[in-house]
Amino acid sequence: MPTSPFCRNWLKTITAALWLSAAGLPVAWAQQPDESDDVEDIAEDENVSDIDASEPRRDAPTLQPVAALPAATPDAAVSSADEESTAAKVAPNIDLKDVAPPPELQPEPEPPAQPQRRAQEREQAPRQQPHPEQPSEPVTMGEEPAAAIEGNEREQAPGTVIPAAEPESEPEPVATSLTLLNSEILPGTATRLAWAPGIQMAGLSQPTPVLVVNGARPGPTLCLTGAIHGDELNGIEIVRRTVYDLDPEELAGRVIGIPIVNLPGFERASRYLPDRRDLNRHFPGNRYGSLADRIAYSLFNKVIRHCDMLVDIHTGSQRRTNLPQLRANMNNPEVAAFTRGFDRMAVVHSSGTVGMLRTAAVAAGITSVTLEAGESLRIQEHQIKAGVNSLNSLMEKQGMISRMFVWGEPEPIYYNSYWIRAEHGGILFSDVELGDRVREGDVLGFVSDPITNARHPIKALANGRIIGMAVDQVVMAGFAAYHIGAVTDVPAQEDEQVED
């Protein structure tokens, strides 16, 4: 029986696909695997492993070095000043609240060769000319110079008292321009720049917006990053609202905000990068490494190294939600002092793990914390307001802004916390909510087996507070269901409740 042309074409297609598969060549429809398959060595998500792997707090904290980061390349710690010695143009001063066109990347100038650069520096350096009143003969040690003080060459009469020169007062510091992403941001201006790691085809490359406010007065540089995981939406809005509300004329210092770091993941509503790696496991990056290494390297050297302080904003993951909280290495005195500037924000001690942006930034001398607020793939107004409020209080504490600010009661510091895991698979039904205080033995929820109708309770292992939890969902045995802050400490309130 003769076969139809359609059947013959179908057989040829199947045969070609089998041959390509056997030869190890990619098949067109196999280039987009399900994201749940073979995700890069992620046995547990960061929200849980961050706590499980944390080093305990030391009783007498001293400034400790952060865990050594993996060696990437010899140029991994290249100063951003070397990469951006000149700006392509002066960034326009705009109102960030206005609707703007998509950002455009500024061309990066090619750095001159080393001998040429040194020659240019010699040509640009001012030549030292001898002072016309300076004596040509060197002064012998122990001899009095013929010239009198301040260039007066007339000899003083014997017994004449020479008045002491008044010490020069130090000039008041002034705000300076900021060179970032090949643009110069003048003091007292706000602008919208663009960052791209240069890992896509040029025709498909889409830059990430970078919001910059350079204050009219000098001060520290604060960086805010959101959506390092593309499905964490609350952080995007926290960064946007915080930066848009700043007036450059009233700001002391600089604020650099990147609402969406992982733009490819955000476009796909995915936590991970297109290569299925977790970006927050690859800092400070490697320009010759994997896709995640290259993106991390570009962000860290082009933007993060310009900062004095960093707040990296996240949410819970895998359908977990977090009480607004800071994750901070409380063994580091500078970081511990930094956390006192966040109003109404609980602090959870976490030493951090290698590859996290927070860990890499602290190792580079940048005071850094992680801010956790809410659940992924959702916009939660209460969590966003809490995040914006805490960042405003931080800037007020750092002397960057001056506003009427009513401080709330200090939140506890949880030096010890732990995750309670489900012992059985089934559907999770919780009896507690975020922020609830629990006692040892309290039932937090049940895992119901829909096949056998068995109900398995999950109980608290110690007294504490629910600072993170999974939403009701299907779980397997071992799933981290409840995050309990166990040992707390309430810091003393050093400042006035109302500050102007």
Disulfide bonds with the S-S distance in Angstrom:
Cys223-Cys307 1.74
